[in-house]
Amino acid sequence: MKSTKRNLSLGTFVLINTALICLLMILIVLAVRVLVMHPAFIEQAEELQHRELESIHAGFANEFDSLDVQVDDWATWTDTADFLRGNKPEYADDNLIPEALDALKIDMLILSDLQRQPVSSTWVDGTDGSILIQQPAFIELTNSVLGNFSFVPDDPEHRHAGFTTFNGTSFLFVTRAVLSSTREGPAAGYLTMVRRVDGTVLERISRVARVDLSLLSDVSIEPVPETQWTSVFEGLQQQRHRPLMSREGRVVGVLQIRHTLDKIPERLDLLTILIISFLAVLPLLMMMITSYLILTPIRRANLVVAKMLEIGRPIQIRQSLLFTELNQLRDSFNSLVHLVEKQRVKLIQKSNIDGLTDIANRRAFQERLEVEWRRSMRSGSSLSVVMLDIDHFKLFNDSYGHVAGDDALIKVAQMLSSQVQRTSDFVARYGGEEFALILVGLDYEQLEQLMLNIEVALASQFIEHCSSPTSQYLTVSMGACMIEKPGDWMINEEPRTLLRQADEAQYLIKHSTRSSFNIAQFQPEHPGNAALVTNAAYRQASLLD
């Protein structure tokens, strides 16, 4: 009897479970954002704005300190004291000039007697640079900046500083008692320097506090002492106002502060909303993915097989699958691919190895020469090719047989491998009784010594060759060609030219003395490269000479 029970589909199962999980994740995201992250962001932002207010306060303190340094320099000057005592009338003409105030970067300099009456006041008008001296209107300003300040004999470093306003403009000032250069004796009066709180001053403080500052004059604000700027905190704001107050407690200007905070952190930011939206549609996405969970791996496996047939090389299936049966099938397929690839690599290796001597063959030599040619062109290291041929080897085979000839070839290959052991060098059997070497980074003397070492190493084996007209032992003839100065000029040349010239160098030895070697300098075939290499004739040497 056929069962009427309906089974739950995999897609429906994934949809329900994913929906429950996503709902839980949405609740977790909301809780973390609202209860943890948002309060932390608010706290960090408030701390940042507190630091910015402290930096602004420190910036104005630096402005007062820098102005005080200039005031102290002028106030402890004997000439200033003599002028206030009436002993040096020319002082004003020599020192109270526009250039002096411009150099000090101040807008006004006031000299007052001990009764706080202005003796001389110099003002630089910021519009046309004109000088106004001893104007009656300065009496009000002088009284404002001096206030009840008086010299304290026991504290010559005592100063009087603060903010004031004049003609609707805010200023900062510093006043000191005028003393002699030795800071001794009674005070002669008072010296005040006044600097306008303008864009230059605000820009210097803005750079320190990393905020935007501007000065307003028509904003009503509750008086707040500068020392309480950070303690009176209105919460997070993109911009706030702080008053510049005189020593008498009057608001002389309002500082508008625009904080670096672009906007107040929200309980639900855009990223949180995007995460919640993604989690809301995730169940639908999971159901769609599940519908392809079986068919997609099969389609991809078919594509892999088709690509294997197209390129003629085995390819493993890298896809991670959900179901155990499909994973087992994938692993079995990959194991077969690995076995085929391993056999392919072995075949490639065998195609590059000489079967008799177990060293590289001619094909591997030519591929390596191409590589070293390009590398030498880039690095500038010298490149040499040595062609080596066993002398009278046909007579050796005729006298001792081909088995002995094969043994002799093996011994020569082993001897060459023992003499050329650097990873950058290369030994190959080029064909028959001929061998070839690729040597990198050797100068002429090193190459010559290596070829001598090869002759010595072969001679020390005492391989008899009674039918040789050259020697009673097996000998070789060697020819080398060397590029001492590689460079970009090699682009127009071919590696086979180097090989051919090494073979020609060997030919000269083989058809003359034999049992010797010959080193030739590479001669470019391209006409433009002839001047880029050393023009040297070949040299030859022999242990048997």
C-alpha positions as CSV (number, residue, x, y, z in Angstrom):
1,M,0.0,0.0,0.0
2,K,1.4,3.3,-1.0
3,S,2.1,5.7,1.9
4,T,0.3,9.0,1.8
5,K,2.7,10.6,4.4
6,R,4.3,13.7,2.9
7,N,8.0,14.1,3.7
8,L,9.5,17.4,4.5
9,S,11.5,18.7,1.6
10,L,15.1,19.8,2.1
11,G,14.3,23.3,0.9
12,T,11.5,23.7,3.3
13,F,13.6,22.4,6.1
14,V,16.4,24.8,5.3
15,L,13.9,27.7,5.0
16,I,12.4,27.1,8.5
17,N,15.7,26.6,10.2
18,T,17.3,29.5,8.5
19,A,14.4,31.8,9.4
20,L,14.6,30.8,13.1
21,I,18.4,31.4,13.1
22,C,18.1,34.7,11.3
23,L,15.4,35.9,13.7
24,L,17.7,35.0,16.6
25,M,20.6,36.8,14.9
26,I,18.5,39.9,14.3
27,L,17.6,40.1,18.0
28,I,21.3,39.6,18.9
29,V,22.3,42.4,16.5
30,L,19.7,44.8,17.8
31,A,20.7,44.0,21.4
32,V,24.4,44.5,20.8
33,R,23.9,47.7,18.8
34,V,21.4,49.4,21.2
35,L,22.7,48.1,24.6
36,V,26.5,47.8,23.9
37,M,27.8,49.6,20.9
38,H,25.6,52.8,20.9
39,P,26.5,53.7,24.5
40,A,30.1,53.0,23.8
41,F,30.0,55.3,20.7
42,I,28.3,58.0,22.8
43,E,31.0,57.7,25.5
44,Q,33.8,57.9,23.0
45,A,32.3,60.9,21.2
46,E,31.8,62.8,24.5
47,E,35.4,62.0,25.5
48,L,36.6,63.3,22.1
49,Q,34.6,66.5,22.5
50,H,35.9,67.0,26.0
51,R,39.5,66.6,24.7
52,E,38.8,69.2,21.9
53,L,37.5,71.7,24.5
54,E,40.6,71.1,26.6
55,S,42.8,71.6,23.5
56,I,41.1,74.9,22.7
57,H,41.7,76.0,26.3
58,A,45.3,75.0,26.0
59,G,45.6,76.8,22.6
60,F,44.5,80.1,24.2
61,A,46.9,79.5,27.0
62,N,49.7,79.1,24.5
63,E,48.7,82.3,22.8
64,F,48.9,84.1,26.2
65,D,52.3,82.5,26.9
66,S,53.7,83.4,23.5
67,L,52.5,87.0,23.9
68,D,53.9,87.1,27.5
69,V,57.4,86.1,26.2
70,Q,57.4,89.2,24.0
71,V,56.0,91.4,26.8
72,D,58.6,90.2,29.2
73,D,61.4,90.9,26.7
74,W,60.3,94.5,26.3
75,A,59.3,95.1,29.9
76,T,62.7,94.0,31.3
77,W,64.6,96.4,29.1
78,T,66.4,99.4,30.6
79,D,65.6,101.6,27.6
80,T,61.9,101.1,28.2
81,A,62.3,101.9,31.9
82,D,64.3,105.0,31.1
83,F,61.6,106.2,28.6
84,L,58.8,105.9,31.2
85,R,61.0,107.8,33.7
86,G,61.4,110.6,31.1
87,N,65.1,109.9,30.5
88,K,65.0,108.6,26.9
89,P,62.6,110.6,24.8
90,E,64.0,109.2,21.5
91,Y,62.8,105.7,22.6
92,A,59.4,106.2,21.0
93,D,60.7,107.2,17.6
94,D,63.2,104.3,17.5
95,N,61.0,101.5,18.8
96,L,57.3,102.3,18.7
97,I,57.1,102.0,14.9
98,P,54.9,99.9,12.6
99,E,57.7,97.6,11.7
100,A,58.3,96.6,15.4
101,L,54.6,95.8,16.0
102,D,54.4,93.9,12.7
103,A,57.5,91.8,13.7
104,L,55.9,91.1,17.1
105,K,52.6,90.2,15.3
106,I,50.6,92.4,17.7
107,D,48.0,95.1,17.2
108,M,48.7,97.5,20.1
109,L,51.5,98.4,22.5
110,I,50.6,100.6,25.6
111,L,53.1,102.1,28.0
112,S,51.6,103.4,31.2
113,D,53.0,105.1,34.3
114,L,52.6,103.7,37.8
115,Q,49.2,105.6,38.1
116,R,48.0,103.5,35.0
117,Q,47.9,106.6,32.8
118,P,49.0,105.9,29.2
119,V,52.3,107.5,28.4
120,S,52.5,106.2,24.9
121,S,50.1,104.0,22.9
122,T,50.9,102.6,19.5
123,W,48.1,101.1,17.4
124,V,48.3,99.5,14.0
125,D,45.1,99.9,12.1
126,G,44.4,96.6,10.3
127,T,42.8,98.2,7.3
128,D,45.4,100.6,6.0
129,G,48.4,100.1,8.3
130,S,48.4,103.7,9.7
131,I,49.8,104.5,13.1
132,L,47.7,106.3,15.7
133,I,49.7,107.5,18.8
134,Q,48.4,108.7,22.1
135,Q,44.7,108.8,21.2
136,P,42.4,109.8,24.0
137,A,40.2,106.8,23.2
138,F,43.0,104.5,24.4
139,I,42.5,105.7,28.0
140,E,39.3,103.6,28.2
141,L,41.2,100.6,26.7
142,T,44.2,101.2,29.1
143,N,41.9,101.1,32.1
144,S,40.3,98.0,30.8
145,V,43.5,96.0,30.4
146,L,45.2,97.3,33.5
147,G,42.3,97.1,35.8
148,N,43.6,96.9,39.4
149,F,46.9,95.3,38.4
150,S,49.8,96.5,40.5
151,F,53.5,95.4,40.6
152,V,54.4,92.9,43.3
153,P,58.1,93.5,44.2
154,D,58.6,90.0,45.6
155,D,57.3,88.4,42.3
156,P,59.0,90.0,39.3
157,E,57.4,87.3,37.1
158,H,53.9,88.5,38.0
159,R,51.7,89.2,35.0
160,H,48.2,90.5,34.2
161,A,46.5,88.8,31.2
162,G,43.0,88.3,29.8
163,F,40.5,89.2,27.1
164,T,39.1,92.6,26.4
165,T,37.1,94.4,23.7
166,F,37.6,97.7,21.9
167,N,35.5,99.2,19.1
168,G,33.6,95.9,18.9
169,T,36.7,93.8,18.4
170,S,37.9,91.1,20.8
171,F,41.5,91.2,22.0
172,L,43.8,89.3,24.3
173,F,46.4,91.2,26.2
174,V,49.3,90.7,28.6
175,T,50.6,93.3,31.0
176,R,53.9,93.3,33.0
177,A,55.6,95.9,35.2
178,V,58.5,97.6,33.4
179,L,61.9,96.9,35.1
180,S,65.5,97.4,34.2
181,S,67.3,94.7,32.3
182,T,68.6,93.2,35.6
183,R,65.0,92.9,36.9
184,E,66.1,95.0,40.0
185,G,64.9,98.2,41.4
186,P,61.4,99.8,41.5
187,A,59.0,99.4,38.6
188,A,58.9,102.4,36.1
189,G,55.4,101.7,34.9
190,Y,53.5,99.1,32.9
191,L,53.8,97.6,29.4
192,T,50.9,96.0,27.7
193,M,50.8,94.2,24.4
194,V,47.4,93.6,22.7
195,R,46.7,91.1,20.0
196,R,43.5,90.9,18.0
197,V,41.6,87.5,18.3
198,D,41.4,87.2,14.5
199,G,41.4,84.4,11.9
200,T,45.2,83.9,12.3
201,V,44.9,83.3,16.0
202,L,41.9,81.0,15.6
203,E,43.6,79.1,12.8
204,R,46.6,78.3,15.1
205,I,44.3,77.0,17.8
206,S,42.2,75.1,15.3
207,R,45.2,73.2,14.1
208,V,46.0,72.2,17.6
209,A,42.5,71.2,18.7
210,R,41.5,69.9,15.2
211,V,38.2,71.8,15.2
212,D,36.7,74.7,13.2
213,L,36.6,78.0,15.2
214,S,35.0,81.3,14.5
215,L,34.3,84.4,16.6
216,L,30.8,85.8,16.9
217,S,29.8,89.2,18.4
218,D,26.0,89.1,18.3
219,V,25.2,85.9,20.2
220,S,23.9,86.1,23.7
221,I,25.3,83.5,26.0
222,E,25.6,82.8,29.7
223,P,29.0,83.8,31.2
224,V,31.2,80.8,31.7
225,P,34.8,81.2,33.0
226,E,37.4,79.8,30.6
227,T,38.6,77.4,33.3
228,Q,35.1,75.8,33.3
229,W,34.8,75.3,29.6
230,T,35.0,71.5,29.9
231,S,33.1,71.1,33.1
232,V,30.0,72.8,31.7
233,F,29.1,70.1,29.0
234,E,25.8,70.2,27.2
235,G,26.1,66.7,25.8
236,L,27.1,65.7,22.3
237,Q,26.7,68.6,19.8
238,Q,28.1,69.2,16.4
239,Q,28.7,72.7,17.3
240,R,28.7,74.7,20.6
241,H,29.5,78.2,21.9
242,R,31.9,79.3,24.6
243,P,32.3,82.9,25.8
244,L,35.5,84.9,25.9
245,M,35.3,86.8,29.2
246,S,37.2,89.8,30.5
247,R,38.7,89.8,34.0
248,E,35.7,91.7,35.2
249,G,33.4,88.9,34.1
250,R,32.0,90.6,30.9
251,V,31.5,88.6,27.7
252,V,33.7,90.2,25.1
253,G,33.2,87.7,22.4
254,V,31.6,84.3,21.6
255,L,33.6,81.4,20.2
256,Q,31.7,79.1,17.9
257,I,33.2,75.6,18.0
258,R,32.4,73.1,15.2
259,H,33.5,69.7,16.4
260,T,35.1,67.0,14.2
261,L,32.1,64.8,14.9
262,D,30.0,64.8,11.7
263,K,26.8,63.6,13.3
264,I,25.6,62.2,16.6
265,P,25.7,58.4,16.7
266,E,22.3,56.9,16.1
267,R,20.8,53.9,17.8
268,L,20.3,52.2,14.5
269,D,22.8,53.2,11.9
270,L,22.9,52.3,8.2
271,L,25.1,49.3,8.7
272,T,22.8,47.8,11.3
273,I,19.8,48.3,9.1
274,L,21.6,46.7,6.2
275,I,22.6,43.7,8.4
276,I,19.0,43.2,9.6
277,S,17.7,43.5,6.0
278,F,20.2,40.9,4.8
279,L,19.2,38.6,7.6
280,A,15.5,39.1,6.7
281,V,16.0,37.8,3.1
282,L,18.6,35.2,4.0
283,P,16.0,32.3,4.4
284,L,14.8,32.9,0.8
285,L,18.4,32.9,-0.4
286,M,19.2,29.7,1.5
287,M,16.1,28.0,-0.1
288,M,17.3,28.9,-3.5
289,I,20.8,27.7,-2.8
290,T,19.5,24.4,-1.5
291,S,17.5,23.8,-4.7
292,Y,20.8,23.8,-6.5
293,L,22.8,21.9,-3.9
294,I,22.6,18.6,-5.8
295,L,22.5,19.7,-9.4
296,T,25.2,22.3,-9.3
297,P,28.0,19.9,-8.2
298,I,27.1,17.5,-11.0
299,R,27.1,20.3,-13.5
300,R,30.5,21.5,-12.3
301,A,31.9,18.0,-12.4
302,N,30.8,17.7,-16.0
303,L,32.4,21.0,-16.8
304,V,35.7,19.8,-15.3
305,V,35.6,16.6,-17.3
306,A,34.9,18.6,-20.5
307,K,37.8,20.9,-19.8
308,M,40.1,17.9,-19.2
309,L,39.2,16.6,-22.6
310,E,39.8,20.0,-24.1
311,I,43.3,20.7,-22.7
312,G,44.3,17.0,-22.5
313,R,45.4,17.2,-18.9
314,P,43.8,15.9,-15.7
315,I,42.1,18.4,-13.3
316,Q,41.0,17.8,-9.8
317,I,37.5,18.9,-8.5
318,R,38.1,21.5,-5.8
319,Q,34.5,22.1,-4.9
320,S,33.5,21.4,-1.3
321,L,30.3,19.4,-1.2
322,L,27.7,19.0,1.6
323,F,26.7,15.3,1.2
324,T,29.0,12.5,2.1
325,E,28.3,10.4,-1.0
326,L,29.2,13.2,-3.3
327,N,32.4,13.9,-1.3
328,Q,33.4,10.3,-1.6
329,L,32.8,10.4,-5.3
330,R,34.9,13.6,-5.6
331,D,37.7,12.1,-3.5
332,S,37.9,9.0,-5.6
333,F,37.9,11.1,-8.8
334,N,40.7,13.3,-7.4
335,S,42.7,10.3,-6.4
336,L,42.6,9.0,-9.9
337,V,43.5,12.4,-11.2
338,H,46.4,12.6,-8.8
339,L,47.7,9.2,-10.0
340,V,47.5,10.2,-13.6
341,E,49.2,13.5,-12.9
342,K,52.0,11.7,-11.0
343,Q,52.6,9.4,-14.0
344,R,52.6,12.4,-16.4
345,V,55.2,14.2,-14.3
346,K,57.4,11.1,-14.3
347,L,57.1,10.9,-18.1
348,I,58.1,14.6,-18.4
349,Q,61.1,14.0,-16.1
350,K,62.2,11.0,-18.1
351,S,61.9,13.0,-21.3
352,N,64.4,15.5,-19.8
353,I,66.8,12.9,-18.3
354,D,69.4,11.0,-20.3
355,G,68.6,7.3,-19.8
356,L,72.3,6.2,-19.7
357,T,74.1,8.8,-17.6
358,D,71.1,9.9,-15.5
359,I,71.9,13.6,-16.1
360,A,69.9,16.1,-18.1
361,N,69.6,15.5,-21.8
362,R,69.8,17.9,-24.8
363,R,66.2,19.0,-24.6
364,A,66.5,20.0,-20.9
365,F,69.8,21.7,-21.7
366,Q,68.2,23.9,-24.4
367,E,65.3,24.8,-22.1
368,R,67.7,25.7,-19.3
369,L,69.9,27.8,-21.6
370,E,66.8,29.9,-22.6
371,V,66.1,30.5,-18.9
372,E,69.6,31.4,-17.9
373,W,70.0,33.7,-21.0
374,R,67.0,35.8,-19.8
375,R,68.1,35.7,-16.2
376,S,71.7,36.8,-17.1
377,M,70.2,39.7,-19.2
378,R,68.3,40.9,-16.1
379,S,70.9,40.3,-13.4
380,G,74.1,41.2,-15.3
381,S,75.8,38.0,-14.1
382,S,78.2,36.5,-16.6
383,L,77.1,33.5,-18.6
384,S,79.3,30.7,-20.1
385,V,78.6,27.6,-22.1
386,V,81.1,24.8,-22.2
387,M,81.0,22.0,-24.9
388,L,83.0,18.9,-24.0
389,D,83.7,16.0,-26.4
390,I,85.5,12.7,-25.6
391,D,88.6,12.4,-27.8
392,H,88.6,9.4,-30.3
393,F,85.5,7.8,-28.7
394,K,84.7,5.8,-31.8
395,L,88.1,4.1,-31.5
396,F,87.4,3.5,-27.8
397,N,84.2,1.7,-28.7
398,D,85.9,-0.3,-31.4
399,S,88.7,-1.4,-29.0
400,Y,86.7,-2.0,-25.8
401,G,83.2,-2.5,-27.0
402,H,80.0,-0.5,-26.5
403,V,79.4,-1.7,-22.9
404,A,82.8,-0.3,-21.9
405,G,81.9,2.8,-23.9
406,D,78.7,3.2,-21.9
407,D,80.6,2.8,-18.7
408,A,83.1,5.5,-19.8
409,L,80.2,7.9,-20.6
410,I,78.7,7.3,-17.1
411,K,82.1,8.0,-15.5
412,V,82.5,11.2,-17.4
413,A,79.0,12.3,-16.5
414,Q,79.6,11.6,-12.8
415,M,82.9,13.4,-12.9
416,L,81.3,16.5,-14.4
417,S,78.5,16.4,-11.8
418,S,81.1,16.3,-9.1
419,Q,83.0,19.3,-10.5
420,V,79.9,21.4,-11.1
421,Q,77.9,21.4,-7.9
422,R,76.4,25.0,-7.7
423,T,72.6,25.2,-8.0
424,S,73.0,27.8,-10.7
425,D,75.1,25.5,-12.9
426,F,73.9,22.8,-15.2
427,V,75.3,19.6,-16.7
428,A,73.8,17.7,-19.6
429,R,74.6,15.0,-22.1
430,Y,74.3,16.8,-25.4
431,G,74.5,13.7,-27.6
432,G,76.7,10.7,-28.2
433,E,80.1,11.4,-26.5
434,E,79.4,15.1,-26.2
435,F,78.5,16.9,-23.0
436,A,77.5,20.6,-22.3
437,L,77.7,22.8,-19.2
438,I,75.9,26.1,-18.4
439,L,77.9,28.2,-15.9
440,V,76.7,31.4,-14.3
441,G,78.6,34.2,-12.5
442,L,82.2,33.0,-13.3
443,D,84.9,35.4,-14.4
444,Y,87.6,34.2,-16.9
445,E,90.0,32.9,-14.3
446,Q,87.3,30.9,-12.5
447,L,86.2,29.4,-15.8
448,E,89.7,28.5,-16.8
449,Q,90.3,26.9,-13.4
450,L,87.1,24.9,-13.6
451,M,88.1,23.5,-17.0
452,L,91.6,22.6,-15.7
453,N,89.9,20.9,-12.7
454,I,87.8,18.8,-15.2
455,E,91.0,17.7,-17.0
456,V,92.7,16.8,-13.7
457,A,89.6,15.0,-12.4
458,L,89.3,12.9,-15.7
459,A,93.0,12.2,-15.8
460,S,92.9,10.9,-12.1
461,Q,90.5,8.2,-13.2
462,F,93.0,6.6,-15.5
463,I,90.5,5.3,-18.0
464,E,92.6,3.4,-20.5
465,H,92.4,4.3,-24.2
466,C,95.2,2.4,-25.9
467,S,93.9,3.1,-29.4
468,S,93.9,6.9,-28.9
469,P,96.6,8.8,-30.9
470,T,96.5,11.5,-28.3
471,S,97.0,9.7,-24.9
472,Q,97.0,6.3,-23.4
473,Y,94.1,7.4,-21.2
474,L,90.7,8.8,-22.0
475,T,90.9,12.6,-22.7
476,V,88.4,15.3,-23.6
477,S,88.4,18.4,-25.8
478,M,86.6,21.4,-24.4
479,G,85.4,24.7,-25.9
480,A,83.8,27.5,-24.0
481,C,82.1,30.8,-24.9
482,M,81.6,33.5,-22.3
483,I,79.5,36.6,-22.0
484,E,81.3,38.8,-19.5
485,K,79.1,41.8,-19.7
486,P,75.4,40.8,-20.1
487,G,72.8,43.5,-20.6
488,D,69.8,44.6,-22.6
489,W,71.8,44.3,-25.8
490,M,71.1,40.5,-25.5
491,I,67.5,41.1,-26.5
492,N,68.7,41.3,-30.1
493,E,70.8,38.1,-29.8
494,E,69.9,34.4,-29.6
495,P,71.0,31.9,-27.0
496,R,71.9,29.4,-29.8
497,T,74.6,31.9,-30.9
498,L,76.3,31.4,-27.6
499,L,76.1,27.6,-28.0
500,R,77.3,27.7,-31.6
501,Q,80.4,29.9,-30.6
502,A,81.2,27.5,-27.8
503,D,81.0,24.6,-30.3
504,E,83.2,26.5,-32.7
505,A,85.8,27.0,-29.9
506,Q,85.7,23.2,-29.2
507,Y,86.1,22.6,-32.9
508,L,89.4,24.5,-33.0
509,I,90.7,22.3,-30.2
510,K,89.3,19.0,-31.6
511,H,91.0,19.6,-34.9
512,S,94.3,20.7,-33.5
513,T,95.9,19.5,-30.3
514,R,92.9,17.8,-28.6
515,S,93.1,17.0,-24.9
516,S,92.9,20.7,-24.2
517,F,90.4,23.5,-23.9
518,N,89.6,26.8,-25.5
519,I,87.8,29.9,-24.1
520,A,86.2,32.3,-26.6
521,Q,84.6,35.7,-25.9
522,F,81.0,36.0,-27.2
523,Q,80.8,37.9,-30.5
524,P,77.4,39.5,-31.1
525,E,75.8,38.8,-34.5
526,H,73.7,42.1,-34.3
527,P,75.9,44.9,-35.6
528,G,74.8,47.4,-33.0
529,N,76.0,45.2,-30.1
530,A,79.6,44.8,-31.2
531,A,80.8,47.7,-29.0
532,L,79.0,46.4,-25.9
533,V,81.2,43.3,-25.3
534,T,84.9,43.0,-24.8
535,N,86.7,42.2,-28.0
536,A,89.1,39.5,-27.0
537,A,90.6,36.6,-29.0
538,Y,90.2,33.1,-27.6
539,R,92.7,31.6,-25.3
540,Q,93.6,28.0,-24.7
541,A,95.5,25.9,-22.2
542,S,96.2,22.3,-21.5
543,L,97.7,20.2,-18.7
544,L,99.3,18.0,-21.2
545,D,101.2,20.7,-23.1
